[in-house]
């Protein structure tokens, strides 16, 4: 396979920024959802220097009384947010969370979450 020097986008689904505050809890780490797609979401963790190891995700949105737990996921490697470096030290990390095998109920709730946070349907 020939490479062009440009990284290919491995995502199968477009991501959309969220317009409301949504918390993502992975094990003992809590972060904020910053984008969402049909296949997963992006989570930003403040003051964290380790990647969550959890295999299940919980999402909470107090504003809309939304709650979903036990969602099977795979955590994708994190990146330091360069714009959030203070004196060379990271103040935030982010990771991607890919949804695994979802039940019909979980898919319905995630579709609703997508609509709540982006105003769009999938």
Number of C-alpha atoms within 10 A of each C-alpha: 3 4 7 7 6 6 7 8 8 6 11 9 13 12 16 17 14 22 13 15 15 23 19 25 20 21 13 8 15 18 21 20 27 21 21 23 22 18 16 21 22 24 25 23 22 16 11 17 13 10 17 20 12 15 16 18 19 16 21 19 17 10 9 13 7 14 14 15 13 12 18 18 20 17 22 14 11 19 14 18 13 13 9 14 12 9 7 8 11 18 18 19 21 22 20 20 25 17 21 14 10 14 11 9 9 16 15 12 15 23 16 17 24 21 14 17 21 17 11 12 11 10
